[in-house]
Amino acid sequence: MSLPLLAPATELALLVRSRAISPVELVTATLERIHALNPALNAYVGLDAEHALDAAKAAEHKARSGAALGPLHGVPVSIKSSVAVRGLPWETGSRFRQGVTGDADATLVSRLRSAGAIVLGVTNVAEQLMAWETDNALYGQTRSPWALDRTPGGSSGGEAAAIATGLSAGGVGSDGGGSIRVPAHFSGICGLKPTPGRVPATGHFPPCGGPFALTGVVGPMARTVDDVETLLEVMAGPDIGDPNGHPVPFTPMRTLLPGTRVGVFEDDGEVPVTAETRDAVQQAARWLAAAGCEVEPFRPEGLEEARVLWWEIFGRASRLILEPMVEGRDAEVHPNLVEFLDWTRRSPKLTAERLLEVEILRDMLKSRVLAQMARVPLLLCPVAPMPAFRHGERTWTIEGKTVHYLDAWRYTAWFNLLQNPAIAVPVRQTHDGLPIGVQLVAASWQEALTVAAARVVEQSRGAWVTPPAPFGVA
């Protein structure tokens, strides 16, 4: 039979459970698809075919034995290469880490395996995770399955491209300023940035510690909202290696409560969005209203302050770590990272006093925004001002205004600084066939609310749209 490799992960798990397909068939077919399509996409940078097939055989035997099966039993998944997987590249796209492999599975990887998932390999990233497109000096550029001249986003672009094309049923990204949500938006899939500590960042490089523990997280990426929720349930829970870990249980919310207040803003008043992006937000708002939500125009105060404080951590604090590493070795570094460091040098080096001030100001701002969200617990807004851009682009003209690369990512960066869970879910395509998603945001630890709202959008939209042939279903 022809295997439905672009079906939801939860559907594939049901097919395995009912013995309609075997894990060996599923993993074999996915590996064949990777060998056929990955050369054009460059999504994977490390495969573990032998161990994946061994795991598939063990999963098939277990399925036949009548033993209890996990929710992802026999389902092939992928992992961003900034997360440790035993024996696979753990290089974060950097020549300075070339040859480094995981000596043990990260906690989240162990939890996925315990749920029955089969790890196929690791995916490409932006070098040192410092770009919103996926390219590096070690493995090169990852291309979008929707248009090869465009990026699938970054830094989790390899993960997004693999999932969108059925080279993986779902997986894991990380997000310090939009690196899950932007690739999901650009690639037509779903991606959740959880509250820091919801999914343990143990085993991530660079470590989510110090100031970066304020903004950086790991989280699920998949083709459907249900799959994102299933991955989250499997991975969630505190771990001793994550300083943000708290025993806050994740309880799914299958139905969005009628009367839920939703605040909608189509732009932030500073950086415009394309007409098609604006239309996607408006459409999602109509769907939520039709589902019984109380939808109103609302934009929290303090977003520009959040953007400035976020850059102090993501940009200026990153410079303190990256600059000594790169100094005198520019030839070994991708131009995107050199460019990023040049941007960080436009202001003086971050001092300890300023970093302390940033953390205090962040806490005060977070309280002000949460107070506003007490009345409007769910926000709906764009993920980015535009759909997937062409490789190397740095400015765009939107509504007659020039939008610079760094300014474009404020729509996701706010919520890293403020630690809100936020999910990207696809809504429509542009006139030339590129995906456009929207972002749904709630207060800390309220991932279930964002997922329930995203499910309304997804169900209203209809069937998931695949990329064009040969990357989707012709």
Salt bridges, closest charged atoms under 4 A:
ASP48 OD1 - HIS51 ND1 2.88
GLU60 OE2 - ARG64 NH2 2.92
ASP105 OD2 - ARG86 NH1 3.20
ASP105 OD2 - ARG113 NE 2.66
GLU133 OE2 - ARG394 NH1 2.76
ASP135 OD2 - HIS334 NE2 3.12
ASP149 OD2 - ARG390 NE 3.44
ASP175 OD1 - ARG181 NH2 2.98
ASP226 OD1 - ARG254 NH2 3.52
ASP226 OD1 - ARG455 NE 2.88
GLU229 OE1 - ARG254 NH1 2.56
GLU229 OE1 - ARG455 NH2 2.93
GLU266 OE1 - ARG278 NH1 3.09
ASP267 OD2 - ARG278 NH1 3.13
ASP267 OD1 - ARG299 NH1 3.58
ASP268 OD2 - ARG410 NH1 3.09
GLU276 OE2 - ARG428 NH2 3.40
GLU276 OE2 - HIS431 ND1 3.39
ASP279 OD2 - ARG428 NH1 2.69
GLU294 OE1 - ARG261 NH1 3.11
GLU296 OE1 - ARG261 NH2 2.60
GLU296 OE2 - ARG375 NH2 2.94
GLU304 OE2 - ARG307 NH2 2.75
GLU304 OE1 - ARG410 NH1 2.78
GLU305 OE1 - ARG368 NH2 2.67
GLU312 OE1 - ARG316 NH1 2.82
GLU312 OE1 - ARG354 NE 2.87
GLU323 OE1 - ARG319 NE 3.25
GLU323 OE2 - ARG345 NE 2.69
GLU323 OE1 - LYS349 NZ 3.37
GLU332 OE2 - ARG329 NE 2.94
GLU339 OE1 - ARG394 NE 2.73
ASP342 OD1 - ARG345 NH1 2.89
GLU357 OE1 - ARG354 NH1 2.70
ASP363 OD1 - ARG362 NH2 2.68
GLU393 OE2 - ARG390 NH1 3.77
GLU399 OE2 - ARG278 NH2 3.05
ASP407 OD1 - ARG410 NH2 3.33
GLU447 OE1 - ARG198 NH2 2.99
